[in-house]
Amino acid sequence: MEINAAVARAPQAPLSLETLQLEPPRGGEILVRLVATGICHTDIVMRDQHLPTPQPVVLGHEGAGIVEQVGSGVTKVAVGDHVVMTYNSCGHCASCDKGQASYCHDFFPRNFLGTRADGSSGLSQAGKMVYGNIFGQSSFASHSLCHERNVVKVPRSAPLELLGPLACGVQTGAGAVLNSLRVAPGDSLAVFGTGSVGLSAIMAGVVAGATTIIAVDRNRQRLELALELGASHAFVADSPGVVERICQVAGGAGVDHALDTTGLAPVIQQAVAVLAPRGTCGILGASDPSSTLELNLSHMMSAGRSLRGIVEGDSLPDHFIPALIRLYEGGRFPFDRLVTYYEFEQINQAIDDAEHGRVVKPIVRFPAPL
């Protein structure tokens, strides 16, 4: 079938709006008509070749849509179901077997390398392969081929055009607080970086009952939004004495939990520096693969402080995404406050606005079928 897609053909270049051919679903695959898709910083990283994602490629990994066809053996969803498309995993490695699919031993090739496990792609143009299957979906297109492991059935009552960011950015920030760090009532939390991931973490901190929630960023408008969403304090990241001030408002010894969403080594060092004894810092940002980090070992060891990486918020998407939807519907997780909508033909503007901090979370909407 013919589909409309935004194709990345060169680093830093605008995506090209093109017509492609999409194969029918194979066994275990699911054809989804996109209603909307979020745009994530990781899409930009892949476009600009900071990760070895081959081109030409259809990116996109926060898709939401309606099932149009299922391949043989699919039992999880049926035609007409509303779904959110999240990260892909193998389902049979040691991590997947233990319910930790975000640490799948095959995570990188199944999400970043643009092909099925057998090296094929369901996308082509004039007989030439176009890379797809990014995060098991490539949702910068009117239709996607997905897999049972990376689709999550969602209630038809929920606003489908809003739900795509739950698949990655929102799930990552909220899951880091609720699943990974297990923030408890009365705890203190510092969040470095207030994009969609950081602001989701702040909202999750409110849900968890944290009483001191500290937002840190250079963008003053984002800090104002963080305060509106539940942060108790906000600090400009490069202001004098910011580490000492954070520790002071957290009771003097530092915070119980810190999260870095920037992936920048100097910011991670700050996040570690504000930890109280036995505190834990989680790192969520996509760092340059060559980045390294220097830590004061005495600071870490002598007071039982911890640093850990967190992927996709340690989420089990089939359970966590519906839980976030219930929190949203109950007025306790207003992630719609992060969203700016664009039409599909505006996708390059949406990406540019995200890159330059004009918006927090762009969502691209696809036209309804005639």
C-alpha positions in Angstrom: 0.0 0.0 0.0 1.1 3.6 -0.5 1.6 5.7 2.6 2.7 9.3 3.3 5.9 9.6 5.3 8.6 12.0 6.5 12.0 10.6 5.4 15.4 11.5 7.0 17.9 11.6 4.2 20.8 13.7 5.6 22.0 14.9 9.0 20.6 18.3 10.1 18.5 18.5 7.0 14.7 18.8 7.0 12.7 15.6 6.6 11.4 15.0 3.1 7.6 14.4 2.8 7.3 11.5 0.4 5.1 8.7 -0.8 6.4 5.2 0.1 5.3 1.6 -0.3 4.5 -0.3 2.9 4.3 -4.1 2.9 1.3 -6.0 4.4 1.9 -7.2 8.0 3.8 -10.4 8.4 3.1 -13.0 11.1 3.1 -11.2 14.5 3.0 -7.8 12.9 0.2 -5.2 13.2 -0.7 -2.4 10.7 -1.7 0.8 12.5 -3.1 3.9 10.9 -1.5 6.8 12.7 -3.7 9.5 14.4 -0.8 11.4 15.9 2.8 11.0 16.9 5.0 12.8 19.4 8.4 14.1 18.5 11.2 13.2 20.9 14.8 14.5 21.2 16.0 10.9 20.3 14.4 11.3 16.8 16.6 14.4 16.3 19.7 12.5 17.6 19.0 9.7 15.0 18.4 12.2 12.2 21.7 13.9 12.9 23.6 10.6 13.0 24.8 10.9 16.6 23.6 7.3 16.7 24.3 4.9 13.8 20.8 4.8 12.4 21.1 4.2 8.7 19.5 6.6 6.2 17.2 7.1 4.3 14.9 6.3 7.3 11.5 7.0 8.6 11.9 8.0 12.2 9.3 8.4 15.0 8.6 6.4 18.1 5.7 7.9 20.0 2.9 6.8 17.8 -0.8 6.5 18.5 -3.4 5.1 16.1 -6.0 2.6 15.2 -5.3 -1.0 14.2 -6.2 -1.7 10.6 -4.9 -5.2 10.0 -3.2 -7.9 12.0 -0.8 -10.6 10.8 -1.1 -14.3 11.6 -0.8 -15.2 15.2 -1.6 -11.8 16.6 -4.0 -12.1 19.6 -3.2 -9.0 21.7 -5.2 -6.5 19.6 -7.8 -6.6 16.9 -8.9 -4.4 14.0 -10.4 -1.2 15.3 -8.5 -1.2 18.6 -6.9 2.1 19.7 -3.2 1.6 20.5 -0.1 3.5 21.6 3.2 2.3 20.1 6.2 2.1 22.5 9.7 0.6 22.4 10.4 -2.8 21.0 12.1 -5.8 22.7 13.0 -9.4 21.9 10.8 -11.1 24.5 13.2 -14.0 25.3 16.5 -12.6 26.7 17.3 -12.7 30.4 16.0 -9.1 30.9 12.8 -9.7 29.0 12.2 -13.0 30.9 12.4 -11.0 34.2 10.0 -8.4 33.1 12.7 -5.8 32.4 12.1 -5.3 28.7 13.6 -1.8 28.6 16.9 -3.5 29.3 16.5 -6.1 26.5 19.8 -7.5 25.4 18.7 -6.7 21.8 17.3 -3.3 22.6 19.7 -1.3 20.4 19.2 -3.2 17.1 15.5 -3.6 17.6 15.0 0.1 18.2 17.7 2.1 16.4 18.9 0.2 13.3 15.9 0.5 11.0 15.2 -3.1 10.1 13.4 -6.2 11.3 15.4 -8.8 13.0 16.0 -10.5 9.6 17.5 -7.3 8.2 14.5 -6.4 6.0 12.3 -3.3 6.1 8.6 -3.0 5.3 9.2 0.3 3.6 10.4 0.9 0.1 10.4 3.5 -2.8 10.7 2.6 -6.4 12.0 -0.8 -5.4 14.7 0.5 -3.1 14.6 -0.2 0.6 13.8 2.7 3.0 14.8 1.9 6.6 11.9 1.6 9.0 11.0 -0.3 12.2 12.5 2.4 14.4 11.3 1.4 17.9 9.3 -1.2 16.1 7.1 1.4 14.4 8.6 4.4 12.4 5.6 6.6 13.3 6.6 9.6 11.2 4.2 8.1 8.6 0.5 7.8 8.0 0.8 4.0 8.7 3.2 1.8 10.6 4.0 -1.8 10.9 4.3 -2.7 14.6 4.7 -5.8 16.8 2.7 -7.4 19.5 5.4 -6.5 22.1 5.4 -2.8 21.4 1.7 -2.0 21.0 -0.4 -1.1 24.1 -4.2 -1.2 23.8 -5.7 2.0 25.3 -9.3 2.9 26.2 -11.4 4.4 23.4 -12.6 7.0 25.8 -9.0 8.5 26.0 -8.0 11.3 23.5 -5.9 9.2 21.1 -4.2 12.2 19.5 -2.7 13.1 22.9 -1.4 9.7 24.0 1.7 9.1 21.8 4.2 10.8 24.2 3.2 8.3 26.9 5.2 5.8 24.8 8.6 7.3 25.5 9.3 10.8 26.9 6.5 10.9 29.4 6.8 7.3 30.4 10.5 7.8 30.9 10.2 10.7 33.3 7.2 9.4 35.2 8.5 5.9 35.4 11.9 7.0 36.7 10.1 8.5 39.7 7.4 5.9 40.3 9.2 2.7 39.1 12.9 3.2 39.3 13.5 5.5 42.3 10.3 4.6 44.0 9.9 8.1 45.4 7.9 7.9 48.7 5.6 10.4 50.5 7.7 13.0 52.1 10.8 12.4 50.0 12.7 15.2 48.3 13.4 15.1 44.5 15.6 17.3 42.3 15.0 17.2 38.5 17.7 18.7 36.2 16.2 19.6 32.9 12.6 20.6 32.5 11.7 19.3 29.0 8.9 16.8 28.6 10.9 14.1 30.5 11.7 16.3 33.4 8.3 17.9 33.7 6.8 14.4 33.6 9.1 13.4 36.5 7.9 16.5 38.4 4.2 15.6 37.9 5.0 12.0 39.0 6.7 13.4 42.1 3.5 15.1 43.0 1.6 11.8 42.5 4.2 10.0 44.7 3.7 12.5 47.5 7.2 14.1 47.4 7.1 17.3 49.5 10.2 19.0 48.2 10.3 18.9 44.4 13.1 21.0 42.9 13.3 22.0 39.2 16.6 23.1 37.6 16.9 24.5 34.1 18.2 27.5 32.2 14.9 28.2 30.6 12.9 30.5 33.0 9.6 29.8 31.2 10.0 26.1 31.7 10.8 26.7 35.4 7.5 28.7 35.7 5.6 25.8 34.1 7.4 23.4 36.5 6.1 25.4 39.5 2.6 25.3 38.0 2.8 21.5 37.7 3.8 21.0 41.3 7.5 21.8 41.8 8.0 23.5 45.2 11.2 25.3 44.1 12.9 26.3 40.9 16.5 27.3 40.3 18.3 28.6 37.2 20.9 26.0 36.4 24.0 28.2 36.1 23.1 30.6 38.9 25.8 31.1 41.6 25.8 28.6 44.5 23.0 26.5 43.0 24.2 23.2 44.5 24.3 24.7 48.0 20.9 26.3 47.6 19.3 23.1 46.5 20.8 21.2 49.5 19.6 24.0 51.8 15.9 23.9 50.7 16.1 20.0 51.0 16.9 20.3 54.7 20.7 20.9 54.5 22.0 17.4 53.7 20.7 17.2 50.2 17.9 15.4 48.3 16.8 11.8 48.5 16.5 11.5 44.8 17.9 13.4 41.8 17.3 12.9 38.1 19.3 14.2 35.1 17.4 14.5 31.9 20.1 16.4 29.9 22.7 13.7 29.3 25.4 16.4 30.0 28.3 15.4 32.2 28.6 18.7 34.1 24.9 18.6 34.9 25.1 15.0 36.1 27.9 16.1 38.4 25.6 18.7 39.9 22.8 16.2 40.3 25.2 13.8 42.2 26.5 16.7 44.3 23.1 17.5 45.7 22.4 14.0 46.9 21.9 13.4 50.6 23.6 10.3 52.2 22.0 7.2 50.7 20.6 9.3 47.9 20.3 8.0 44.4 20.7 9.9 41.1 19.1 8.5 37.9 20.4 9.5 34.5 17.9 9.5 31.7 19.3 11.8 29.0 20.8 10.6 25.7 24.5 11.3 26.1 27.1 11.4 23.3 28.5 7.9 23.1 32.0 9.2 23.7 31.0 11.1 26.9 32.7 10.2 30.2 31.9 11.3 33.8 34.3 12.2 36.7 32.9 11.6 40.2 34.4 12.1 43.6 34.6 8.5 44.8 34.7 9.4 48.5 31.5 11.4 48.1 29.8 8.3 46.5 31.2 5.6 48.7 31.4 7.1 52.2 27.7 8.0 52.4 26.1 5.2 50.3 25.2 7.4 47.4 24.2 5.7 44.1 24.2 6.6 40.4 22.2 4.5 37.9 21.1 4.6 34.3 17.3 4.4 33.7 15.8 3.3 30.3 12.1 4.0 29.5 11.4 4.5 33.2 11.7 0.8 34.0 8.2 0.7 32.5 6.1 -2.4 31.7 4.2 -0.4 29.0 1.1 -2.7 29.0 0.5 -1.8 32.6 2.2 1.6 33.1 0.7 3.5 30.1 -2.9 2.7 31.1 -2.0 3.7 34.6 -0.8 7.1 33.4 -4.0 7.5 31.4 -6.1 6.8 34.5 -4.1 9.4 36.4 -4.6 11.9 33.6 -8.3 11.2 33.5 -8.5 11.7 37.2 -6.8 15.1 37.0 -3.6 14.0 38.7 -1.2 13.9 35.8 -1.9 16.8 33.4 0.6 16.0 30.8 -1.6 17.7 28.2 -0.1 21.0 29.6 3.2 20.0 27.8 1.7 19.6 24.3 1.7 21.7 21.2 -0.1 20.3 18.1 1.1 20.5 14.5 -0.3 19.1 11.3 1.8 16.4 9.5 3.0 18.8 6.8 4.4 21.0 9.6 6.6 18.3 11.0 9.8 20.2 10.2 8.6 23.2 12.0 7.6 21.1 15.0 11.1 19.6 15.1 12.7 23.0 14.8 10.5 24.4 17.6 11.5 21.5 19.8 15.2 21.9 19.1 15.1 25.6 20.0 13.0 25.2 23.1 10.0 27.0 21.8 7.7 24.2 22.8 8.0 21.3 25.3 6.4 18.4 23.5 5.3 18.6 19.9 2.6 16.2 18.6 2.1 15.9 14.9 -1.5 15.0 13.8 -2.3 13.1 10.6 -5.4 13.8 8.5 -8.4 11.6 9.0 -9.0 9.2 6.0 -11.5 10.3 3.5 
